[in-house]
Amino acid sequence: MKKQLVFLGAPGSGKGTQASKLVGVKGYNHVSTGDLLRAEVAEGSDLGKRVSEIMSSGSLVSDEIVLELLKKNCDLGNGVYIFDGFPRNIDQAKALDAQVLSEAPYQAIYFKVDNDKLIGRLTSRRTCGDCKAIYNLISKLPKVSGVCDECGGSNLEHRKDDTEDVIRNRLEVFEGTIKPVLDYYESKNNLTVLDAMENIDDVFHGVEGALS
């Protein structure tokens, strides 16, 4: 039986890239809480209307609503999922265990990075403005310069939040909350730590090893 997966790592640590590979090769479903929130709003459901009101007011969506959204969209009895972007703190990790994962076998994978190298990676990141495929001017160039491999679009963008000052602030926030989460999963023997600064294929081999 395949394990459910919880991906942990700083912004730009490669979680999305590895999730995409697992979706294609292993049949996993990639669960991004941000994508789920936007989809629920677009659907116009009662939950989506609540989310829309909260987001329109500039407030953060509560953990309770995110958990409700995960329970609605994740059928762990009939599929395997990669939880990406949640949990971000120890309270969320415990709630995810109790309310969503329950008795399902799972593995938390932490993509560990060197912050200075990560800043170089993120400031070199480019995203297709059409299909959102991610490239990097250092480690993952498109086959044709300036052209997306996936959709052929020529709108490769440098995100406004991929500047050094913004990235350093995001990393400080992340590091302030991640250690208790790692300690929690390690205490449950559910944690694998990978060197996310290795090349993409080597990291993926590590992910595959964590599944066995």
Buried (B, 14 or more C-beta within 10 A) or exposed (E): EBBBBBBBBBBBBBBBBBBBBBEEEBEBBBBBBEEBBBBBBEEEEEBBEBBBEBBEEEEEBEBEBBBBBBEEBBEBEEEBBBBBBBBBBBEBBEBBBEBBBEEBEBBBBBBBBEBEEBBBBBBBBBBBEBEEBBBBBEBBBBEEEEBBBEEEBBBBEEEEEBBEEBBEEBBEEBEEBBEEBBEBBBEEEBBBBBEBBEEBEEBBEBBEEBBE
